[in-house]
Amino acid sequence: MDDVIFLSHILEETRVFLSRMALILCIVLCMIGPIQAERVFFSDGTLYNGSLSKDDILKQFEEYTGEGPVIVFHDLICQSCQDAMDYFREFEQIYPEIPIVYYDLHGNTTNKLLFEEYMTIYHQNNLLAPTVFVGPAGIEGNESIRLVFEPFALLYVDNQ
């Protein structure tokens, strides 16, 4: 009987140990894995989603009175940023007439403060690089950039 109790105790300890190890592994993977942020928004704070019509989007660009280049915030040590920068280099070859200004956030307090100013202007908190500002629109994340940057940049240039 003592052997049965001993074996059940060993099995219970093993189960607890394995569940704790699985939890620790999940936490470690979350800590080392890249944080993916994807967001598209407008200067009035509106988030881009499937419920916005084409007319709503066009109206955002038509009513925007600001001028200036496209602004890109990136970080040299961010892989997602490197992918986005590759995309922007390709874009600039196709549309060299569209001015793009790049700000590296890595170790640059001035650029980080400028990024925070843009977040305030566009009514956003906690944006991550890469983020691009195209007239009235802000685009966060490599996938979102690849999806909407080109049409938004062309709309912005056409409405300046």
N, C-alpha and C positions, 0 to 999 in steps of 0.2 A: 504494500500500500504506500509505503514511503517513497518508493521509486516512481509511482504514478504521480504523487504530489510534486516530487522533485522535477519530473519531466514537464509537468504542466506549468510549473513555475519558470523553468528554463524557456519554454515556448512563449510564455507571456512576456518575459523580459526581452526575448528576441523580437517579438512583434512590436513592442514599445520602442526598442532601439531602431528598428527599421523604419517605423513611421516617423521618428524624430530625424533620422538621417534623410529621409525623403523630403521633409519640411525644410531642413537646412539646405539641401541641394536646390530646392525651388527658390529659396531666398537668395542664395548665391547667384543662380542663373538670372534672377530678376535684377540683381545689382550689376552684373557685368554685361547684360544684354543691352543693346541700344534702345533708347526710348524713342518710339516713333510718334511724332506729332504731325498731324495733318489737319489743316484748318484753312478755310477761305472765308474772308470777311470783307466788309466795306467800311469806309470812314465814318459812317453813321452808327457803327456797331452791329449792323445786320450781318448775320452769318449766312453764308451761301449754302443753300441746300436744294433739294429737289422741288421744293414748293415755290421757289422763285422762278418766275416766268422769264423768257427772253426779254420781254419788254421791261420788266423790273431791272434787269441787269443793264440794259441799254440806258435806261433812265439814270442809273447811278453814274454812268460815264458821261452822259450828256449834261447833267447838272453839276458835275465836278468842275470847279473853277481854278483849281490849283494847276501849276505848271512845273516843269522840271523833268529831270531824268528818271528812269526806273532806278529804284534803290534796292540793292541786295545786301543783306546781312548774312555772313557765313563765318565759319570757324575752320581754320586750316587743319585742325586735327580731327575733324568730324567727317566720317566716311560718307554720310548722307549729303553733307555739304560738298564734298568732292564730286559726287555724282551730279549734283545740281550744277556745279561749276562747269562740268563737262557739257551739260545741256546748254548752259548760257553761252559757252564758246561756240557751239554749233549754231545757236540762234543768232549770235553776232555775225557769223559768216553769211547767213541768209539775209539778215536785216541790219546791215552796218549803219544805217541811218537812224536807228533807234538808240539813243544814248543810255548806257547803263553805268551806274556808279557802284563800286563794290566796297563794302566795309567789313574788314576782318575783325571779329570779336575776340579772338584768342589773345589774351594778355593786353588788351587795349581798352583802358578805362574810358577814354574819350568816345570811342565807337560804341561801347556798351551804354554810355549815357545817352548817346544819340538814338540808339535802338529803343531805350526806355521812353524817350520823347515820342518816337513813332508809335509805340504801344499805347501811350496816353492819347495821342491824337486820334488813333483808330479804335479807341475804347476796348483795348485788349489787355489781358494780363498773362504773364508767364509764357510768352512766345519763345520758341526755340529756333535755333538756326538749323537749316537755312530758311530764311523768311525774305520775301521780296514784296516791295510796295510799288504798285503800278497805278498811278493816279489814285482813284477812289478805292482801289482794291488792295488787300493784303493777302498774300498766299504763303502759308507755312507748310513746310515739308516737301521733300523731293517728289513724291508721287503727285501731290496737288500741283506743284510747279509744272511738272510735265503734262498734266491734264489741262490746266486752264491758262498758263502763262502766255502762250502765243496769242490766243484770241483776245485776251485782256490787253496785252501790250498793243496789238493792232487797233483795238477799240480806243485805247487811250491816245495813241498818236493821231488817229482820225478825228478825235474830238478836241484836240488842242487848238 
